[in-house]
Amino acid sequence: MNRLLRRQPLRNQKEKKTVMLVGFVLNIQVRQSAIAVLETGTNTKNPSVQNGVTLSEEGQLKDALGFLNATDNVLDRCAYVSLLQGCVKLKALSGGKIFHAQMHQRGFLGDRFLLNTLITMYATCGSPEDSRRVFDQMPTRDAFSWNAMISAYARHGFSQEALVLFRQMKEHSEIQPDQFTFTGVLPACNTLETLAEVHEAITRRGFQYDVFVGTALLDMYAKCGIIEKARDVFDKIPERNIISWNAMITGYLHNGYIDEALKLFREIPHRNVVSWTVMIAGYVQNGLSLEAMEMFRQMHLAGVERDAKTFASVLPACANLGAMQQGIEIHGEVIRSGLESNVFVGTALVDMYGKCERIDIAHKVFDKIPQRNAASWTAIIAGYAHNGHNMEALEIFRQMQQAAVQPDSKTFASILPACANLAALEKGIEIHEEIIRSGFQCNVFLCNALLDMYAKCGSIDKASEVFDKIHGKDVVSWNSMIAGYAMHGCGNEALKLFQEMQQSGMKPDSVTFVNVLSACCHAGLVDEGRKYFNSMSQCYQITPVIEHYGCMVDLVGRAGHLEEVKDLISKMPITPDATVWGCLLGACIIHNNTELGEYAAEHLFELDWKNAATYVVLSNIYASVGRWDGIEKLRKNMKDKGIKPAAGCSWIEVNKQVHAFLAGNGLHPL
């Protein structure tokens, strides 16, 4: 701005101060706006103007205007346009409202151009209600007025209001919809009926061949799942641009048409960075992380420079694959590109390192993000919880609240498992209250996490209460509640709920039967367990996996049918893992079966000879039958191999603060 002032001949010092005000509020070099301001004289007799200029330089719009209001300084039409554009850039709603008030006092509210700018400013700053008030008070409206208001409603999710205004424009206004009207209203068409209505209007007005209207139209058809109609619109666009191609590819990927998307991608005359990024993100969205990594590699070979969105799209593929080495290499590219401080890239890096079990690096990356948003905080919280650092997750959640960052539904869903794992019921209740205050109590995903937390914290009644209030229960809702009953030994309640699940029309999945068999196990319902296990393949076409066999070994073993267990294991179509052998070993200690216990322990030693728990359980079996020589042999074996039992750990919650205690550690102040 100073360079601009040196190049322009200024009539006097007061004009220089006014131009500086406009430029600093915009925080950019606005040559044309500054020249426009120079067209009028400005009274700057009061020294407060200089203070206003300084505060504007710091972006403090409201304080700057306070100083200017203390003077008889008068800004003209062009100055107000520039200042409102500054509010748009800074998303400074309060500053914009002050400018609006000044314009009202100085008689500018008959100026249609200024009023259109006000509508845009309010919409961009997140207040479509204020945009509508300005719109309703306009003495005359042009196409821009209608289009800006319709677009404001659609952009902020007021679909019905956008469509009502579109119909009013079409039927009661002298101004008819143009291509900008249609591109503005199409995002509000969230049903096939409204989409068909707008499509018909587009055809009547002859805009079906317009590249921008056509692209917006095919995008909405794809989002509504009518991919054939989207392709039909795409094929009828006579002169497609790269945005059209990318939109059609995105539509295919969004609806799971991977092969069609790839075929169209290869047909693009000139691919840009967005084309490649769309393919990478689409592969990840469809669970094809390896293909996403390969597309990223091909992008590099094609010499296309990657941007922030590309990195943010490919890093989840590394996270899903646990491919930390590739993630580290991409991190190096991010640093060389100067994008490490980008909030979206930084968040993706935090998420990747957290899922790859390097929470230490994740936190270092998190610390380097200058402007953290809710997603950034959620990624680091989820990382700590995923790696079993539950107390640290709660501490970071507290820091997020202190930083005045509003948690979203994903944040709450990430922190609730930490409460569950610590059995921190009071903290869980506190978070539940915050969820209600935030208006997320109807979120099914979040309700599932809540009922799981209550069940694991020992409050099965509260879990049942949450479950009963869920509208539109999904399979996870039913599974979580059945698992909660199973965990508390309420086998009959779990089986009753399973019957209700079937009656509701919800189809059980593999996880459902793990929970049902677990309920039978905890309640000792052997016959019912056998029945449900056999029904999996016979009635539901679900092939039992290792978790189901583990439940059956535990169920039948606890009941004392050890030979049946041995026979079941020998006939398993899959190789038994440590869980299966561990269940058998646990049954042997209940029924003092030394021979079968040694048989199970041998297999556990083969799988993991460093696991101290196997030695301890086998030692207890020996002790129950007086095999002291066996105990001595086990202890010597552990000593020779340097194996030590893990210290016992427990925790309590006092005043919503969780305290952990380790056996043999007297350092805790409590």
SULRA-V348962 format. One record per helix or strand of 2 or more residues. SS is the DSSP state (h for helix, s for strand). FROM is the first residue (numbers start at 0). TO is the last residue. If there is no record, write none. Layout:
ss=SS from=FROM to=TO
ss=SS from=FROM to=TO
This chain:
ss=h from=1 to=6
ss=h from=12 to=25
ss=h from=30 to=37
ss=h from=47 to=56
ss=h from=60 to=68
ss=h from=76 to=89
ss=h from=92 to=104
ss=h from=111 to=123
ss=h from=127 to=136
ss=h from=142 to=154
ss=h from=158 to=171
ss=h from=178 to=187
ss=h from=191 to=204
ss=h from=210 to=222
ss=h from=226 to=235
ss=h from=241 to=253
ss=h from=257 to=266
ss=h from=272 to=284
ss=h from=288 to=300
ss=h from=307 to=320
ss=h from=323 to=335
ss=h from=342 to=354
ss=h from=358 to=366
ss=h from=373 to=385
ss=h from=389 to=401
ss=h from=408 to=421
ss=h from=424 to=436
ss=h from=443 to=455
ss=h from=459 to=468
ss=h from=474 to=486
ss=h from=490 to=502
ss=h from=509 to=522
ss=h from=525 to=538
ss=h from=545 to=557
ss=h from=561 to=569
ss=h from=577 to=589
ss=h from=593 to=606
ss=h from=611 to=623
ss=h from=627 to=640
ss=s from=648 to=653
ss=s from=656 to=661
